[in-house]
């Protein structure tokens, strides 16, 4: 009976029955030089795509753009095959990781010939390959996990912010609809004005216009800015920062625990292998005794 042995930092597993080609693919896929090569090719692809946006580059560069992109695509297909080989081409297990799904979708999308008839769509597909650079960034997954943790509390506060804007927009319509219709002529204009106040861009100009229209302008604008900007938005920022801190702490705990767990599993595997060899030897000795 083979037991799984954790090797590397991917979800693939190497056990006693793993063929040599899978072990080699696993070693290459997790090698630092290979991951650095992937990053370098993605960056080169981004540079090549950016150069195509300039009309004054030499014609030689324009002519090699398409062949160069084909070389980039071929390398990404090769990289995907290496990673699939590390999973012994078990596609379902490979696609359990959302990042693997994203990489596979982007690469397969570039292989479809239908995009070559539409230059704009083809550029969008090439641009999607550059987005794969986010996967190899060391802290990107932690950032995504932190944003996921902050999503529900932040949405609750954003809903509260929307309610606050609605109430202030209705009050603003009742106060300023006749004297300042360009800002509070209806509910939509009022919501747009309040959004401008939230950005703190040109809010003083709006306040001076409203102050000339009504004496209620100062308490109205100042109270909304204090509640909306300095309370609700700062609470959202605090929630995001706290979620990111929690995500980083969990990442650090996992990084500290994974090597210990891997060592323990490998030690247990060695003990099991020794027991299997001893049992096999005892069984062979018992059979010889029965035959004699």
HELIX and SHEET records of a PDB file:
HELIX    1   1 UNK A   20  UNK A   29  1                                  10    
HELIX    2   2 UNK A   32  UNK A   51  1                                  20    
HELIX    3   3 UNK A   59  UNK A   86  1                                  28    
HELIX    4   4 UNK A   91  UNK A   94  1                                   4    
HELIX    5   5 UNK A   98  UNK A  111  1                                  14    
HELIX    6   6 UNK A  113  UNK A  117  5                                   5    
HELIX    7   7 UNK A  119  UNK A  130  1                                  12    
HELIX    8   8 UNK A  133  UNK A  136  1                                   4    
HELIX    9   9 UNK A  140  UNK A  176  1                                  37    
HELIX   10  10 UNK A  181  UNK A  184  1                                   4    
HELIX   11  11 UNK A  187  UNK A  199  1                                  13    
HELIX   12  12 UNK A  203  UNK A  213  1                                  11    
HELIX   13  13 UNK A  217  UNK A  227  1                                  11    
HELIX   14  14 UNK A  228  UNK A  233  3                                   6    
HELIX   15  15 UNK A  234  UNK A  291  1                                  58    
SHEET    1   A 2 UNK A   4  UNK A   5  0                                        
SHEET    2   A 2 UNK A  14  UNK A  15 -1                                        
END                                                                             
